[in-house]
Amino acid sequence: MPANRLTALKVEKAKKRGMYGDGDGLYLRVTPEGTKNWVLRYMLNGKAHWMGLGPYPLYSLQDARGKALDARRLRYEGIDPIDRRRAQRAQEKLEAAKAITFRECAISYIKSHRAGWKHPKHAHQWESSLEAYVYPAIGNLPVDAVDTALVMKILEPLWSTKTETMSRVRGRIESVLDWAKARKYRAGENPALWRGHLDKLLPAKGKVRKRGHYGAPPYDQLPTLIAKLQQQATVPANASEFAILTAVRVSDIVGSKREDRTPMLWAHVSNGIWTIPATKNEAAHKVPLSEPALALLEQMKGLDPRIVFPGVTGDSMLAAIKRVDQSATIHGTARASFRTWAAECTNYPREVCEQALAHTVGTDVERAYQRGDLFEKRRRLMAAWADYCLKPQASGTVTPLRKEVPA
């Protein structure tokens, strides 16, 4: 076909659907909707190929002829111009990805998967673990720059002491890097892959010496422990006793910036109920206050008009417990001991005991039908727990099973 058959005027006036040839395989294509674009037909290795060259009027007739000439030159050298363009675009995208940091990829990964996670805590756990262990090392680096050495820099120092946590961190790094590769932000093997890679550099999780659970004294020692806490007559000791009587987390009392929790406030206490406010990851939780717990709060009145246990931190509460029992922790004493006692010494159903600890109970379907918080049953359970804790008993004595009365 002779070249240069079209003119700028013909291109502008072309309205009817069809292919308008300019010569040497260059065509103006007019769609049924009236839009126009340039295409090039060429032969390579005995096969016909069609290559889009862009829309009109963004690309003029002169522009289209120049692009077609470049493509024909590649074809003459035995290079498929479509393949060359794809390779160039992939390289450009990879180069652009160097400006995309690991942190940005992780944020996008969490955002895209949040709806598929069963519990809001999962997103919080991802965010907090990456913030604590990963972002300081590689958060602001291009995601394509993350290699095995950087991953090992994160994992290796804590692998033997925080094995479970770092194992989860490794899996999260691997997932983010897989996501980045699928988005063409990086190429090559995943440096956080365990099987066949990091398993050659780090001991298996099961072979690392296990750490114990939170230190918790036997529940029959709690009356003595609480009596010694009372002898200290300090605000941290009172806060520790209150944590035991209510079986709450330390962060519920002292607050936590990471978990978006405020400290326990007087405004949260009303009519014998302490309402722990909802956070972005957890619903509000109502704690029934037993008579001993309320009596302890009376001792705190007048110290601060807003905060129930002013100046108390998790460390100061732990120190108060350690003065009584070096092996104990607040979490173990306040929660693990309660849960063991409830299982061994009462007939309260499991779901009541778990609700008392603000644990999620049952499947999604079960929770859809069981929407109550079992509050009245929990009130009786916590009264029994406080009664047990404050009545000294001989070591090894077990309270009789209590018959649970329907609410």
Steps between C-alpha positions, in 0.01 A plus 500: 500500500644841409607704800356831618151449361338688787508872567439689823167620360388147402587377847304781660191444285496120521172417679382171353595180677789322330873475434663782304838398358797737477741247351775267629253341742392821681126542552261743661228295671162662559277317747118484496502760779702736281829483688819480297831328563809400308599137435789339313479168321828323440628155416761321707608140457213444259235621745291816494508724810294807590657766721313793650680833462268722705183706461427791270519799551748437783728367228485682167549340160864611507546347847346171388727481195807553722392226743425265211844565353669413832301176518590402143868555574478260794317248287773529235755401767290196593364654821130490572408864578214387725734285708751785520231742621380254763854453627558876516177557692583221744844652559352846548252362750776318686706819512202695630446234764835589652327806641237278668612415851443182697280696742275621216466145370422367848233764556341414166517127577325545836236724343423251224480201737334660803147406389597133470643470851256354751588730788600868507788404729679343205552835329616654827745214559639544150539875543653486847750222419617666180530834679701346782733264313498565124453866416805620697721284277334500157183708520635790295709291259381427145316170513717373215809552719394257774733201494593205721757697699241761597244236596759325715589832662140515623453137602832369625554716814162398651449155350613315814319720753179592316473205266122492462476874443787510250359197316180695445698808399689291243172374354367854477812623322468210258135583428574867436786416266286246313234769461763743370624245248147431377460876450829507304666718764785252541642197324686186596464256787345598830783553756259431791405156370546236770508161327814455297642838599484643854467150645866462399595810702280481811402210729147370464252657740438168672871451573548829680483473877145576602423787731250449778155651534439814700604427859193423707486372857263212581160650560487367856791734582315814389345582840849518651634694202221757520549540875867587435400743225269674746787533746695707244226767510608660171305601191681244275423225754135607511488501119648149496242377751224659294633327186484165681145558629374599152724270288571781253807579294760741632442729200133530600615668823808700397410561135703432186584734213576206272160344568321835500389453862451771760578430867209408725296815565241577765266587214509134397360380835128518574249296702746226585609458137829593342464550124828459317459719190515355151819542300552477125562127544269395784144562610415658834507257793289528817666375817274421798666632816479284808463656846873463578587665165265790575646533851847523349383777265372692801858510626609663174252787513654838561836422340410624153172640366535317169731197517417218741858381555711812431867458418478122471680319218525140399854493638396636840221242524744223409744625762225481764429139405870409490542619859258224595595227250806530275362245251158666457381745237194724498350325198555154643379590848195699393381294204661156481437428868139612465443283195651193669291555812182546296563176311594289802284644775172608339234369266470825306488429124812562295341787308426685824861466616635608162265799486631602842845521340361696201596213270323437171291186539363266233481514122367791297167319472480436875577864577236612253235325709655553846513878518471547877797547731380255771537788744289372790674164495833675490397718794445190713823342375710805588337526844597138564854569379541800730358299790757228432793740467433681827433204726826337615495123452739219571735421213354238272141565609255513211169677523196285427345519156234766486170425337439748224158662527333595171476873443 
